Amino acid sequence: MNVDPSRSISNEAQPAYLQIKNFVLNKIQSGEWQEGHLIPTELALCEQFSVSRMTVNRALRELSNDGLLVRIKGSGTYVAQPKYQSTLIEIRSIAQDIRERGHTHRSQVISMNRLKATAKQAKAYAIPTGATLFHSVIVHLENQIPIQYEDRLVDASMAPDYLEQDWSHTTPNEYLTRVAPLPKGFYTIEVQIPNAEIARALQMKANEPCLVLNRTTYSGGHFTSFARMWHPGDRYKFAGRT
């Protein structure tokens, strides 16, 4: 199998195994490697990145643990079936949906700050430990009724002026789609009971359930954003196409 060395990750500041993970992620997220695609052997990746087999094995093992690859003994490593079936849902800006209903959207900013990526976050998003992240918490209201509590992390290198935006005129979704175009992502939807802070912001009674959308997005193979969006179960529903 031929491998294009020019597509490898060139950021020498990153650990070698992260460079390999990003290379494989980029191939999958760009659609170049589809479900069931046999990826290069460990030996081929060792030669391409000039690293030990242990380094390559770590990168592929972590991607396998994340459900992106399937390793079959004696056969090779393949791109796995998409992990999150909810990617079939078309996720749009909540403000766009509200406007199309002829209603009024308003954002209430709870907090905006910057922080350094922890080791756990660095592993989850394939970014360096200590990389700058922006953290925002915003409540979205429809006709003055809160319908979404958005808790978001953004890679500062992908959206350096994120904290400077006026969220009364746009939403993080709309802004990030503009500065980090053609996003690809992974989604999960689950039912959870919010903590007291989230329930208060959404004007919910204790122990009422929320629909929670977890969304991780990438642009050009690079991590852009992770958002956890809480919606009151009695005021919101998801719709999609298959």
N, C-alpha and C positions, 0 to 999 in steps of 0.2 A: 504494500500500500504506500503510495506516495504522500509525503507530508510537506506542506509549504512552510519552510522555515521563516519566511517573511511575516507570517501571521502570528509568530510566537510573541509572548509578552516581553517587552524590552526594558521594563523597569527593574534595573539591577538592584535597587534598594529593597525589593521584595525578596523574601526567602524563596529559594529555588522551587520548593514544592508548591508555593502559591502561584508562581509564574506558570507552572504546568497546569494547575487547577484552572487558572484564568484562560489559558489557551484552550483547554477542553471545553470550558463553559462557553467561550466565544463561538466555537464551532457548533455547539448544540443550539445556542440561542439565536445564532444567525440563520439556522436552518440548513447549514451545509452538511451537518451530520444529523440525519433523521433517526427516528425510532428504529431500532434493530441494526443500526450501522455498526460495523466492526471497526473499532478505533485502532490506531497504531499499537504495536506491541510495546511492552515495557522496554525492550532492548532498543527499539527504534526511538522511543522518547528519551532514553538515556543518551543516545548518540546525538540527537537533535539539541538537547539542552546541556549536554556535557556534564551530566550529574550521575550519581550512583543509582543503582537499581532500587535501593532502599528509599531514596527521595521520590522516585517515580511511584513506587508502591504506596507510599503514604498519600500522595495526591490522589491516586486512583481509588484507594481504599476509602478516603473521606468522601469522594464523590459517590461512591457506591453506597456508603452509609446514608448519604443524603437522598438516595433513591434516583440519582441521575444516570448511574451506570449499573450494568449487571455483569458480573464476572463469572464466567463458566469455565471450570477447570478442564484443561485439555483442549479448549476451543478458542477462548479469547475474551475480550471485554467489549460489551456492546452498549449502545445508547438505550436506556430503559424507556419503557412506556411512560408518558407524562404522569407525574405523581399526583397532580391536583386536577381532578376532572372539572372543577369549577372554573378553570380557565376558559370554558365555553361561554361564560357570562361576559357580556360586553360591559366593562367598567368605564363609566364616563364621569365627568365632573358632576358633583352633586348640584352645583349651582346651575349647570346647564339643564339638568332634569327639572329643577324647580322653576326655572324661567320658562321652559317649554310647557309647564302646566299653567302658565300665566300667573304664577305666584312670585312673591318677593323673597330673595335670598339675602341673608346677612350673616357675616362671620363675627364671632366673638373670640378674640385672642386671649387664651388663658395664660400661656407662657411661651417665650422664645429665648433660647439660649444655645450656647455651643459647648461641646464636651469632647473628650478624647475617647476613641474607641477602646473598649475593654478587650481583653484577650478572647472572651467568648464572642463578642460582636465581630472581631476581626476574623475569627474562624468561620462564623456564620455567613459573612458577606464577602469573604476572600479579599479583605483589605488589611493594610498593616496595622498592628497594634499601635495605638496612639494617634491614628489618623483623625483629623478633625471632622466631627459630625455636627450638624445642626439638629436641634430638637425643638419641635413645635407641638403645642397642644391647642387646638382650635375647635370651637363648637359651631356647627352650622345650623342656622335656623331657617325655617320656612314659614313665612307670615308670622314671625316672632315666636314660633314654636320650635324648640330644639329637636332636631331629628338625627344629628350625627355628632359624635365626640371623636375627633381625629387626633390620634397620637402618632407623630411621624418623626423618623430619623432620616436625614438627608446627608449624602456624601458631599462635603464642602467643596471638594475638587470638581464636582460635576455641576454645582450650582453655587458659585462663590458669593453671589449677592442675595441669597435666599432670605437672610434676616432683614434685608432692607426693603422687602416688598410691602406694599400696602394691601393687606388682605381684605380690605373693604371693596376693592375693585377686581380682585381675581382670587382664585383658590390655589393651594399648593399643586393640585392635580393639573390645572390649566397651565400654571407657570412651568412646572417640570416638563410637561409635554412639549413646551416651546423651547426650553433650553437644552433638554436631553431628548431629542426626537426619536421616533420609532421605538418606543419602549417595548420590551418583552418582559413578561413576569410570571410569577407563580402565585396562586391564590388558595386560600382555604376559607371556608365559612363554617362557623360553629355557633352554638347557643351557649351563652354564659351569663351568670349573674354578676352585674357590675359591682365594683366596690362603692363605698359611700360617696366618694368624690365624684365619680362618673355619674352615679344615679342622681346626685344633686344637680349636676350640670345639665343633665337631660330631663330634669323635673320628673323623675320616676319615683314610685313608691319602693320601699324596701322589698328585696327578693323578687322583683319583676325581672324577667329575662330580657336579654339583648341578643340581636343578631350581630355577630362580630365577623367582620371581613379582615383577614390578614393578607396584605399584599406586598410582595417584594418585587421591585422593578429594576431592570438593567437597560442601559442604552449603549450600543456598540460593544456589548460584552462586559461592560463595567457596571458595578453596583451603583445604583442611583438613590434608591429610597426604600425604606420599609415603613409601612403604615398599618396601624391597627385602628380600625374604625368601628365604633360601637353605635348601634341603632336600636332604639326602643322597639321591642318585638311587636307591640300593638300599633305602631305608627309607620312601620317600614316593611317593605318586601323587596326581594331581588327577582328580576326577570331576565331571561336570556334566550339565546337561540342555539340550537344544536345543528 
